[in-house]
Amino acid sequence: MLRYLVDTGLLIRYLRGQKTAVQLLRELGKTNRLCIATITRLEVQAGTHSDEQYVTQKLLSRFVNIELDKRVADKAGELVYQGRQAGAGIAVPDAIIAATALIHNITLVTFNAQDFEAVVGLSLHPLSS
């Protein structure tokens, strides 16, 4: 069974009822193991509207949560540093998500592929809006 790391943007779109996101998550979930990084969980929680609490918790419970451990933290720090050196920085949350995918050898599913293009070795499943 393949594993995918789902980016924050896809979950937000799902919660907002965007048909493309709803269909995609349902299809991927049928035959694949879907995961999220703990930073994704944090970002989704931070953006949840008060009337979405139950639906958000129900959605998040469907994913394998991958913790931010020292290996992921070190890799994320390396990605941020490399981005700064190259003049094309990566945001810390995106670096944590990319590092999680790299360390755990998971394909990242995202609508924001451009945020991760500079990450060498990252397997991406880019989506279009």
BALOTI-885182 format. One record per residue: chain; z, y, x of N, C-alpha, C in turn; residue number from 1. Coordinates in steps of 0.001 Angstrom, whole numbers. Example, Ala and Ser with C-alpha at 12.3 -4.5 7.8 and 13.67 -1.06 7.14 Angstrom:
<recs>
A_7800_-5690_13190_7800_-4500_12300_7800_-3300_13200_1
A_7080_-2250_12850_7140_-1060_13670_7870_30_12900_2
</recs>
This chain:
<recs>
A_0_-1182_846_0_0_0_0_1248_893_1
A_-949_2130_653_-1022_3376_1401_124_4293_1028_2
A_436_5201_1929_1464_6199_1634_866_7586_1806_3
A_1252_8462_908_832_9855_972_2058_10755_924_4
A_2006_11826_1697_3025_12861_1654_2458_13993_804_5
A_3121_14295_-278_2630_15285_-1230_3196_16658_-854_6
A_2314_17638_-733_2700_19001_-376_3276_19730_-1598_7
A_4019_20761_-1328_4703_21540_-2362_3747_22087_-3416_8
A_2626_22625_-2991_1686_23248_-3915_1203_22312_-5010_9
A_1018_21054_-4672_575_20072_-5658_1659_19841_-6717_10
A_2905_19778_-6289_3998_19583_-7240_4183_20795_-8147_11
A_4053_21985_-7593_4171_23215_-8396_3063_23247_-9442_12
A_1849_22934_-9029_727_22901_-9978_969_21859_-11073_13
A_1513_20715_-10693_1839_19666_-11672_2846_20211_-12689_14
A_3906_20833_-12201_4941_21361_-13097_4412_22463_-14014_15
A_3411_23181_-13569_2811_24251_-14370_1740_23700_-15317_16
A_1522_22367_-15259_600_21723_-16187_-859_21807_-15815_17
A_-1172_22126_-14560_-2571_22197_-14147_-3168_20787_-14220_18
A_-4203_20642_-15039_-4781_19326_-15317_-5198_18577_-14063_19
A_-5829_19265_-13119_-6280_18612_-11890_-5108_17988_-11149_20
A_-4010_18728_-11041_-2830_18230_-10324_-2187_17064_-11060_21
A_-2091_17163_-12372_-1490_16091_-13178_-2307_14815_-13022_22
A_-3618_14910_-13158_-4485_13741_-13038_-4416_13141_-11637_23
A_-4441_13998_-10634_-4419_13525_-9254_-3128_12767_-8942_24
A_-1988_13329_-9300_-721_12640_-9032_-635_11311_-9778_25
A_-1105_11302_-10997_-1084_10050_-11760_-1961_8990_-11101_26
A_-3159_9378_-10684_-4076_8426_-10048_-3538_7941_-8704_27
A_-3073_8859_-7872_-2536_8469_-6566_-1321_7559_-6723_28
A_-488_7851_-7707_729_7091_-7916_514_5676_-8415_29
A_-651_5412_-8971_-937_4067_-9488_-1045_3027_-8373_30
A_-1640_3426_-7261_-1924_2450_-6209_-1336_2823_-4853_31
A_-581_3903_-4788_-60_4368_-3513_1416_4712_-3618_32
A_2063_4673_-2493_3459_5079_-2410_3471_6570_-2091_33
A_4032_7361_-2987_4050_8812_-2808_5398_9265_-2263_34
A_5329_10138_-1271_6515_10630_-591_6511_12155_-600_35
A_7697_12732_-415_7826_14161_-188_8811_14375_956_36
A_8607_15458_1678_9560_15867_2705_10712_16591_2015_37
A_11890_16558_2611_13030_17226_1984_12803_18719_1843_38
A_12029_19323_2727_11724_20757_2612_10877_21009_1362_39
A_10040_20068_1001_9252_20186_-229_10183_20170_-1435_40
A_11160_19281_-1408_12147_19223_-2492_12856_20575_-2617_41
A_13257_21140_-1477_13921_22446_-1464_13018_23523_-2053_42
A_11757_23565_-1613_10831_24590_-2097_10588_24471_-3601_43
A_10444_23243_-4088_10231_23041_-5524_11469_23488_-6298_44
A_12643_23095_-5834_13888_23499_-6505_14027_25024_-6537_45
A_13686_25657_-5436_13810_27113_-5338_12876_27836_-6306_46
A_11752_27218_-6628_10777_27855_-7509_10826_27389_-8951_47
A_11797_26550_-9277_11879_25995_-10619_12400_27024_-11616_48
A_11706_27165_-12710_12170_28028_-13795_13291_27326_-14543_49
A_14151_28093_-15178_15321_27520_-15845_14944_26493_-16918_50
A_13819_26700_-17587_13416_25757_-18628_12704_24523_-18069_51
A_12571_24432_-16754_11890_23305_-16113_12847_22359_-15376_52
A_14146_22602_-15464_15118_21827_-14687_14988_20321_-14917_53
A_14972_19904_-16165_14915_18472_-16469_13610_17857_-15969_54
A_12502_18497_-16278_11188_17987_-15878_11079_17934_-14356_55
A_11631_18945_-13690_11583_18987_-12231_12362_17827_-11635_56
A_13571_17595_-12122_14385_16490_-11608_13709_15141_-11862_57
A_13121_15008_-13029_12415_13769_-13368_11235_13556_-12413_58
A_10476_14608_-12160_9340_14511_-11237_9807_14150_-9833_59
A_10786_14872_-9318_11246_14639_-7951_11819_13241_-7754_60
A_12371_12660_-8798_12958_11320_-8684_11896_10243_-8487_61
A_10635_10567_-8737_9553_9586_-8617_9064_9394_-7184_62
A_9501_10244_-6278_8996_10220_-4901_10019_9653_-3926_63
A_9503_9016_-2886_10346_8639_-1763_10601_9934_-992_64
A_11866_10265_-790_12215_11480_-51_12408_11134_1418_65
A_11695_11840_2272_11810_11608_3713_12666_12724_4298_66
A_13787_12315_4860_14769_13264_5378_14271_13981_6632_67
A_14805_15159_6822_14554_15932_8041_15540_15436_9094_68
A_15059_14594_9994_15920_14090_11066_15558_14797_12369_69
A_16205_14402_13456_15981_15114_14716_14563_14939_15245_70
A_13940_13790_15000_12553_13601_15461_11612_14557_14745_71
A_11778_14674_13430_10945_15589_12643_11239_17032_13046_72
A_12515_17364_13209_12888_18728_13597_12293_19088_14953_73
A_12376_18183_15912_11816_18448_17244_10304_18633_17180_74
A_9633_17786_16408_8168_17894_16287_7790_19189_15584_75
A_8530_19559_14549_8250_20812_13837_8433_22001_14776_76
A_9494_21976_15559_9703_23045_16533_8562_23138_17527_77
A_8069_22003_17958_6924_21943_18874_5675_22550_18215_78
A_5453_22229_16946_4284_22762_16232_4369_24275_16072_79
A_5548_24787_15768_5732_26238_15641_5473_26897_16991_80
A_6032_26339_18049_5847_26891_19389_4368_26886_19786_81
A_3705_25755_19590_2282_25653_19939_1449_26648_19145_82
A_1775_26812_17873_1048_27770_17052_1202_29188_17560_83
A_2404_29541_17948_2640_30888_18505_1868_31091_19794_84
A_1859_30065_20643_1139_30160_21916_-358_30325_21693_85
A_-872_29720_20652_-2308_29779_20355_-2670_31016_19534_86
A_-1661_31769_19106_-1915_32961_18307_-2229_32665_16851_87
A_-1985_31452_16429_-2242_31055_15037_-1030_30293_14535_88
A_17_31023_14255_1286_30393_13901_1234_29583_12625_89
A_2186_28685_12525_2376_27875_11332_3772_28205_10799_90
A_3886_28368_9513_5179_28669_8903_6125_27482_9107_91
A_7406_27775_9230_8392_26725_9477_8357_25633_8395_92
A_8334_25968_7094_8255_24879_6100_7007_24008_6275_93
A_5872_24636_6562_4641_23864_6775_4742_23003_8031_94
A_5394_23525_9072_5587_22749_10299_6451_21521_10025_95
A_7478_21672_9190_8340_20532_8848_7553_19494_8058_96
A_6735_19949_7121_5914_19025_6330_4917_18297_7235_97
A_4236_19042_8112_3270_18427_9027_3966_17450_9972_98
A_5112_17839_10499_5858_16961_11409_6304_15692_10697_99
A_6715_15814_9454_7114_14641_8670_5940_13675_8547_100
A_4768_14202_8239_3572_13356_8118_3225_12709_9455_101
A_3294_13474_10526_2951_12941_11845_3925_11855_12297_102
A_5211_12130_12208_6239_11194_12682_6205_9886_11885_103
A_5939_9993_10589_5966_8811_9737_4572_8232_9477_104
A_3557_8797_10137_2183_8311_10041_1710_8219_8587_105
A_1826_9352_7897_1466_9446_6482_380_10506_6326_106
A_-527_10299_5406_-1554_11281_5092_-967_12361_4198_107
A_-1198_13609_4561_-714_14755_3797_-1740_15149_2745_108
A_-1306_15218_1491_-2155_15642_382_-1795_17089_71_109
A_-2793_17992_176_-2494_19415_26_-3675_20207_-507_110
A_-3344_21269_-1238_-4353_22251_-1638_-4540_23294_-543_111
A_-3658_23312_428_-3661_24340_1467_-3991_23765_2839_112
A_-5096_23070_2926_-5492_22424_4182_-5593_23431_5327_113
A_-5987_24659_5021_-6130_25670_6061_-4804_25948_6774_114
A_-3682_25723_6111_-2376_25940_6734_-2066_24889_7793_115
A_-2803_23782_7776_-2504_22654_8656_-3640_22314_9610_116
A_-4721_23079_9584_-5914_22749_10373_-5653_22670_11869_117
A_-4726_23467_12370_-4467_23502_13807_-3571_22362_14284_118
A_-3055_21564_13375_-2133_20487_13744_-2934_19265_14196_119
A_-2894_19011_15482_-3650_17917_16083_-3061_16573_15659_120
A_-3938_15678_15219_-3529_14330_14876_-3050_14143_13450_121
A_-3013_15218_12680_-2541_15144_11305_-3631_14598_10398_122
A_-3310_13572_9632_-4236_13022_8650_-4096_13825_7362_123
A_-5181_14476_6954_-5162_15329_5760_-6044_14767_4660_124
A_-5563_14909_3442_-6359_14644_2249_-6425_15990_1526_125
A_-7423_16814_1914_-7498_18164_1333_-7981_18142_-115_126
A_-7427_19038_-905_-7801_19175_-2297_-8393_20562_-2513_127
A_-9262_20685_-3487_-9776_22007_-3832_-9216_22418_-5175_128
A_-8980_23692_-5310_-8339_24217_-6533_-9180_24057_-7747_129
</recs>
